[in-house]
Amino acid sequence: KEVRMTSGATAGLTTGAGTKVDVTLKIAQLQNLCKRDPVGYREDYDAQVRRLESECGILKLSPQNPSPRLVELIQFAAAVSSSSYKGEESDRIANLLIDLLVGGQQQEDPHVSNLQMTMPTMALQLHREVRKTCVSALILMRNKGAIPPLRLLELFFRLMSVVADKGLRELLYKHMVNDIRNINKKGKRDDKVNRSIQSYLHRVVDTYSHSEGTSGGGDEEEAATDVAAKRATDMVCELYRRQVWTDQKAVAILASAATSKNTTVMARAMRFFLNIEEKMAEDSKQVEEEEWNASQKIDFHRFSRKTASRKRHVERQVKNRQKQQRKREGTTTDEWMDIRDDEGVESSKKLYPAIELLRDPQG
């Protein structure tokens, strides 16, 4: 549904003759204009943010009956604030969306990590579409660098633990894994952020998986803490398998999970230590197979104009195919067999490198 702007949301456009014509803009048009001219359209942007704040105030009174304009206003505010008004304005929009998700139960200092996994009733009764839109908007702002990673990680863990929405949980989990992978890309690795995230996950696993039970919270709170510990364990296992976190601190998190009183958490950690090398070997073989299949497809430009650049392109493809063929057959060296293909050498290697990363003061 198209949403047209009110009388305060009109903008003057300059024509070729130099005259200004007042037109009524749509939200998508205003978003484009705010990105092109942030200063000139700041008043129109502020008018839409005021509408968003009023809609959020109304939604708190009836969480199950959102306005049809609310979703579009959330998407507009997140996209524009994170690109054109990054800083105080983007922080204000992020606080507004987080406040809507957690029902006003935010911690005083956003830079201090929090292990709270409960939410008020109003947050649990929030409309499903509005919650998903807020999460998508926060992911967009995080991808543009407008929100610190740890703050969003803590929020998503609370949502994933409390809200019983399978689709939302998968969305949150995939984003957290991909976000940590992006932080650890070559040339972009941030060890300080890694340490803070690992410390948070370690406390989630250590606190909730070793507790006898939750006091005064009932079954819901106990289930939420169990989900948090399980998801934290799964996340560290996947990041180790993807060779993102292969240090001692990641292994220490799983060592803590292996002594958990929650049998599911303990079993997942045990399976990690017993067969993670086999899974990583399977992943390596799959990557090699994909490279081999890609090298077999050669574009000879049969139906294109023959040029020198296309001829060189075909030659490079043929050369790459021959290289992959020699690598696959083990004839890259003059020896009759590559030592890497010798099963005896493989069997003599260390069987459990993850276990050997465990800290053993008495060893």
C-alpha positions in Angstrom: 0.0 0.0 0.0 1.3 3.4 -0.9 1.6 5.9 1.9 1.4 9.5 1.0 2.8 12.3 3.2 0.9 14.8 5.2 0.9 18.6 4.7 4.1 18.9 6.6 5.8 16.4 4.4 5.8 18.3 1.1 9.0 19.2 -0.6 9.9 21.8 -3.2 11.6 20.6 -6.4 13.5 22.9 -8.7 12.5 22.7 -12.3 14.6 23.6 -15.3 13.2 27.2 -15.3 14.3 27.7 -11.7 10.8 27.7 -10.2 9.8 25.5 -7.3 6.7 23.3 -7.5 5.3 21.7 -4.3 4.6 18.0 -4.8 3.3 15.3 -2.4 6.0 12.7 -2.1 5.8 9.0 -1.3 7.9 7.3 1.3 10.2 5.6 -1.3 10.7 8.9 -3.1 11.5 10.7 0.1 14.0 8.0 1.0 15.8 8.5 -2.3 15.8 12.3 -1.9 17.1 12.2 1.7 20.1 10.1 0.5 20.8 12.5 -2.3 20.3 15.7 -0.2 20.3 15.0 3.5 20.4 18.6 4.6 17.7 19.8 2.3 15.2 17.1 3.3 16.0 16.9 7.0 12.7 18.5 8.0 10.7 16.0 6.0 12.7 13.2 7.5 12.0 14.5 11.0 8.3 14.7 10.2 8.3 11.0 9.3 10.2 10.1 12.4 7.7 11.9 14.6 5.0 9.9 12.9 6.9 6.7 13.6 7.3 7.7 17.3 3.5 8.3 17.6 2.7 5.0 15.9 5.0 3.2 18.3 3.3 4.8 21.2 -0.1 3.7 20.0 1.3 0.2 19.3 2.4 -0.2 23.0 -1.3 0.2 24.0 -2.4 -2.5 21.6 0.5 -4.7 20.4 -1.6 -6.9 18.3 -3.2 -4.1 16.2 -0.4 -2.3 14.3 -1.0 0.5 11.9 -0.6 -0.4 8.2 1.9 2.5 7.8 4.1 1.3 10.7 6.1 -1.3 8.7 7.0 1.2 5.9 7.9 3.9 8.4 10.3 1.5 10.3 12.0 0.6 7.0 12.3 4.2 6.0 13.8 5.4 9.3 16.3 2.6 9.5 17.5 3.0 5.9 17.8 6.8 5.9 19.3 7.2 9.4 22.0 4.6 8.9 23.1 6.1 5.5 22.4 9.9 5.6 22.3 10.7 9.4 24.7 8.2 10.9 25.6 9.1 14.5 23.2 10.4 17.1 20.2 10.1 14.8 20.9 6.5 13.9 21.4 5.7 17.6 18.0 7.3 18.3 16.3 5.1 15.7 18.1 2.0 17.0 17.0 2.7 20.5 13.4 3.3 19.4 13.3 -0.1 17.5 15.1 -2.0 20.4 12.6 -0.4 22.9 9.8 -1.6 20.7 11.2 -5.2 20.6 11.9 -5.5 24.3 8.9 -3.6 25.6 10.9 -0.7 27.1 13.1 -3.1 29.2 16.5 -1.7 28.0 19.6 -1.6 30.1 21.0 1.7 31.2 24.4 1.3 29.6 24.3 -0.3 26.2 28.1 -0.9 26.3 27.8 -3.2 29.3 26.8 -6.8 28.4 23.7 -8.2 30.0 22.7 -11.9 30.5 19.0 -11.2 31.0 16.9 -13.6 28.9 13.4 -12.4 29.9 11.0 -9.9 28.4 7.8 -8.2 29.5 4.4 -9.4 28.3 4.0 -6.5 26.0 7.1 -7.5 24.0 5.9 -11.1 23.7 2.5 -9.9 22.4 4.0 -7.8 19.7 2.6 -8.4 16.2 4.7 -11.0 14.3 5.1 -8.8 11.2 6.2 -5.8 13.2 8.8 -7.8 15.1 10.2 -9.2 11.9 10.4 -5.8 10.4 12.2 -4.3 13.4 14.7 -7.2 13.3 15.3 -6.7 9.6 15.8 -2.9 10.1 18.3 -3.5 12.9 20.2 -6.0 10.7 20.3 -3.4 7.9 21.7 -0.8 10.3 24.3 -3.2 11.6 25.4 -4.0 8.1 26.0 -0.3 7.5 28.0 0.0 10.8 25.4 2.0 12.7 25.1 -0.4 15.6 27.9 -2.2 17.5 28.0 -6.0 17.1 27.8 -7.0 20.7 24.8 -4.9 21.5 22.8 -6.5 18.7 24.1 -10.0 19.6 22.7 -9.7 23.1 19.4 -8.4 21.9 19.1 -11.2 19.3 20.0 -13.8 21.9 17.1 -12.6 24.1 14.7 -12.7 21.2 15.9 -16.1 20.0 15.5 -17.5 23.6 12.1 -16.1 24.5 10.1 -15.7 21.2 8.9 -19.1 20.0 9.0 -18.3 16.3 11.1 -20.8 14.3 11.5 -18.6 11.2 12.6 -15.6 13.3 15.1 -17.8 15.2 16.7 -19.0 12.0 17.0 -15.4 10.7 18.6 -14.3 13.9 21.0 -17.2 14.1 22.1 -16.9 10.5 22.7 -13.1 10.9 24.8 -13.6 14.0 27.0 -16.3 12.4 27.5 -14.2 9.2 28.2 -11.1 11.2 31.0 -12.8 13.1 32.4 -14.2 9.9 32.4 -10.7 8.3 34.2 -9.4 11.4 36.9 -12.0 10.9 37.4 -11.5 7.1 41.0 -11.1 5.9 42.2 -7.6 6.6 39.2 -6.8 8.7 39.7 -9.0 11.8 39.0 -7.2 15.0 40.4 -9.1 18.0 38.9 -6.8 20.6 35.3 -7.4 19.3 36.1 -11.1 19.0 37.2 -11.3 22.7 34.0 -9.4 23.8 31.7 -11.7 21.9 33.5 -14.8 23.0 33.3 -13.7 26.7 29.6 -13.1 26.3 29.0 -16.5 24.8 31.2 -18.2 27.4 29.1 -16.5 30.2 25.8 -17.6 28.5 27.0 -21.3 28.3 28.6 -21.3 31.7 25.8 -19.5 33.6 22.8 -21.2 32.1 24.1 -24.7 31.5 25.5 -25.2 35.0 22.6 -23.8 37.0 20.4 -26.2 38.9 17.3 -24.3 37.9 15.8 -20.8 37.6 14.5 -19.2 40.7 11.0 -17.7 40.5 10.8 -17.7 36.7 8.8 -20.8 36.0 9.0 -23.1 33.0 9.2 -20.3 30.4 12.3 -18.7 31.9 14.0 -22.1 32.3 13.2 -23.0 28.7 14.6 -19.6 27.5 17.9 -20.2 29.3 18.2 -23.6 27.8 17.6 -22.3 24.3 20.3 -19.6 24.9 22.9 -22.2 26.0 22.1 -24.6 23.1 22.3 -21.8 20.5 25.5 -20.5 21.9 27.1 -23.9 21.8 25.9 -24.5 18.2 27.2 -21.1 17.1 30.8 -21.8 18.5 30.8 -25.2 16.9 29.8 -23.8 13.5 32.3 -21.0 13.7 35.1 -23.5 14.5 34.0 -25.7 11.7 34.1 -22.8 9.3 37.6 -22.0 10.6 36.6 -18.6 11.9 37.3 -19.3 15.6 40.0 -21.9 16.0 41.7 -20.5 19.1 41.9 -21.7 22.7 39.1 -19.4 23.9 36.6 -20.9 21.5 37.5 -24.4 22.6 37.2 -23.3 26.3 33.6 -22.3 25.6 32.9 -25.8 24.4 34.8 -27.4 27.2 32.5 -25.6 29.6 29.5 -26.8 27.6 30.8 -30.4 27.8 30.4 -30.3 31.6 26.9 -28.9 31.4 24.0 -30.2 33.5 21.8 -29.8 30.4 22.2 -33.1 28.5 21.5 -31.6 25.1 24.2 -29.0 25.5 26.6 -31.6 26.9 26.0 -34.0 24.0 26.5 -31.3 21.3 29.8 -30.3 22.9 30.9 -34.0 23.1 30.1 -34.6 19.5 32.1 -31.6 18.6 35.3 -32.9 20.2 34.8 -36.4 18.8 34.1 -35.7 15.1 34.8 -32.1 14.2 37.9 -33.1 12.2 35.8 -35.4 10.0 33.3 -32.7 9.3 36.0 -30.2 8.4 37.6 -32.8 6.1 34.2 -33.3 4.4 33.9 -29.6 3.9 37.4 -29.4 2.4 36.5 -32.2 0.0 33.3 -30.5 -1.0 35.2 -27.2 -1.7 37.7 -29.1 -3.9 34.8 -30.8 -5.8 33.1 -27.5 -6.4 36.4 -26.0 -7.7 36.8 -29.1 -10.0 33.3 -28.8 -11.4 33.8 -25.1 -12.0 37.0 -25.7 -13.9 35.3 -28.1 -16.3 33.0 -25.5 -17.6 34.8 -23.6 -20.4 33.2 -20.8 -22.4 34.7 -21.0 -25.9 32.7 -18.0 -27.1 31.5 -20.0 -30.1 28.6 -17.6 -30.8 30.5 -14.4 -30.0 32.7 -12.2 -32.1 36.3 -13.5 -32.0 38.6 -10.9 -30.3 42.0 -11.1 -28.7 40.7 -10.7 -25.2 38.2 -13.5 -25.6 40.9 -15.7 -27.0 43.1 -15.0 -23.9 40.1 -15.8 -21.7 39.6 -19.2 -23.4 43.4 -20.0 -23.0 43.3 -19.1 -19.3 40.3 -21.4 -18.8 42.0 -24.3 -20.6 45.1 -23.7 -18.5 43.2 -23.7 -15.3 41.4 -26.9 -16.3 44.7 -28.6 -17.0 46.0 -27.4 -13.6 43.0 -28.8 -11.7 43.3 -32.0 -13.7 46.9 -32.5 -12.6 46.1 -31.6 -9.0 43.2 -34.1 -9.0 45.3 -36.9 -10.4 48.2 -36.1 -8.0 50.7 -35.4 -10.7 51.6 -31.9 -9.8 55.1 -33.1 -8.9 57.6 -35.4 -10.5 57.0 -38.0 -7.9 54.6 -40.8 -8.7 52.4 -40.0 -5.7 51.9 -36.9 -3.6 52.7 -37.5 0.0 49.5 -35.7 1.0 47.5 -38.6 -0.6 49.3 -41.2 1.6 46.8 -42.6 4.1 49.6 -43.6 6.4 50.7 -40.0 6.7 47.1 -38.9 7.4 46.6 -41.6 10.0 49.8 -40.6 11.8 48.7 -37.0 12.2 47.1 -35.7 15.4 43.6 -37.1 15.7 42.0 -34.5 18.0 43.6 -31.0 17.6 40.5 -29.4 19.2 41.1 -31.5 22.4 44.7 -30.5 22.4 43.8 -26.8 22.6 42.2 -27.4 26.0 43.9 -25.6 28.8 45.4 -28.3 31.1 47.4 -26.7 34.0 48.5 -30.1 35.2 49.6 -31.3 31.7 
